[in-house]
Amino acid sequence: MASSALMLLSLLTHNNNNIMKHMFDINYLKTLEKRKLMHLNKSYYEHQRNKMNENKACVLFNSHERTHKKYYLNNYNFAKR
């Protein structure tokens, strides 16, 4: 218990004036929150874009495969008749 308190005191007082300065600064905390939200939104939209591109590639491949099979199936049936 005492060691953790000493560690915290040393962190707050030992050349870390920046932490103490920004600890209760509302504008700084707001900008931190905005940055976090922007990063989350960016990663979310990037994930959505990647998912959409994968789906598009899958749909294009499947439609090509379907028409390919259909074409050869029809030709096979015509050739058999």
C-alpha positions in Angstrom: 0.0 0.0 0.0 2.7 2.4 1.0 4.8 1.5 -2.0 2.0 2.2 -4.5 1.4 5.6 -2.8 5.1 6.5 -3.0 5.1 5.4 -6.7 2.1 7.6 -7.4 3.7 10.6 -5.6 7.0 10.1 -7.4 5.1 10.0 -10.8 3.2 13.1 -10.0 6.1 15.2 -8.6 9.1 13.9 -10.5 9.5 16.0 -13.7 5.9 15.3 -14.7 4.4 18.8 -14.4 2.5 18.1 -17.6 0.4 15.5 -15.9 -0.5 17.9 -13.0 -1.1 20.8 -15.4 -3.6 18.9 -17.5 -5.2 16.7 -14.9 -8.0 19.2 -14.2 -8.0 21.2 -17.5 -11.4 20.8 -19.0 -10.5 21.9 -22.5 -7.6 19.5 -22.6 -9.8 16.6 -21.4 -12.4 17.6 -24.0 -9.8 17.5 -26.8 -8.6 14.1 -25.6 -12.2 12.8 -25.7 -12.7 14.2 -29.2 -9.5 12.6 -30.4 -10.5 9.3 -29.0 -14.0 9.6 -30.6 -12.4 10.6 -34.0 -10.1 7.6 -33.9 -12.9 5.3 -33.0 -15.1 6.7 -35.8 -12.2 6.5 -38.3 -11.5 2.8 -37.4 -15.2 2.0 -37.5 -15.7 3.5 -41.0 -12.5 1.8 -42.2 -13.8 -1.5 -41.0 -17.2 -0.9 -42.7 -15.4 0.1 -45.9 -13.3 -3.1 -45.8 -16.3 -5.2 -45.1 -18.2 -3.6 -48.0 -15.3 -4.2 -50.4 -15.1 -7.9 -49.3 -18.8 -8.3 -49.9 -18.7 -6.7 -53.2 -15.8 -8.9 -54.3 -17.7 -12.0 -53.1 -20.9 -11.0 -54.9 -19.0 -10.3 -58.1 -17.2 -13.6 -58.0 -20.3 -15.5 -57.1 -22.4 -13.9 -59.9 -19.5 -14.6 -62.4 -19.4 -18.2 -61.2 -23.2 -18.6 -61.4 -23.3 -17.3 -65.0 -20.3 -19.4 -65.9 -22.0 -22.6 -64.7 -25.3 -21.6 -66.3 -23.6 -21.0 -69.6 -21.8 -24.4 -69.7 -24.9 -26.2 -68.3 -27.0 -24.8 -71.1 -24.5 -25.6 -73.8 -24.1 -29.1 -72.4 -27.8 -29.6 -72.6 -28.0 -28.3 -76.1 -25.1 -30.5 -77.2 -26.8 -33.6 -75.7 -30.1 -33.0 -77.5 
